[in-house]
Amino acid sequence: MANPTGAFGLRPVRHFNGAPWNGAVVPCYVGSDMATALFIGDPVLLTTDIDDQHAYPTMYSIMPSAGTSGIIVRGAIVAFSPLYTDLSKIYNPASTERIAYVCMGHDVVFQIRGDGSGTPLVSWVGTNAEMVATAAGSTITGLSGFHLDETTPTTTKAFPLHIVGIANQSDNEFGDNVIWEVILNTSLNAVGDITGVTSA
């Protein structure tokens, strides 16, 4: 049975040392000057635009991350505070001030679906990869449009995702659009922490 193709971005599942992820998140500010919609599972980094900073910086202010080579991915959005003008919005529309709850941590294992652009290989485990937004996030489900770009797994240190393996679940076939498990390789710096390795 073929895997579904739908993206969901980055979904935290556990810590690299085997400890369960207990739902810990960091509240982060999204400014009304942010002209990009944000979705659950989107990769984010700390904002580089002073206009997007919270006036009283009691929390991080964030912006979208492209999830590509040499770009920091500080964490992934897990949820948003209620939007009281429209409680149906489980994503954050562009130019909307909101609090996003972000899972951060270089030791968190995330799941992300492959984009089906390359045939998955066992040798990809231990390599690094980029992300790709194959579609806009869904305004219905609120989920991100980011996949793991399966044309990219290699040893490049600046790639933001380090592949740990595939999700060990019965509905996850090792083939196109498989769900990968990854850790963030550029959560602290753009040059990356881990140089990927390949098995021969």
Secondary structure, DSSP 4 states (H G I P E B T S, - for coil): -PPP------EEEEETTSPBP----EEEEE-TT--S-B-BT-EEEE---GGGS-SS-SSEEEEE----TT----EEEEEE---TT-TT--SB-TT--EEEEEEE-TTEEEEEEB-SSS---GGGTT-EE-EEE-SPPPTTT-B--EEE-TT--BS-TT-SEEEEEE---TT--SSTTPEEEEEESSSS-TT-S-------
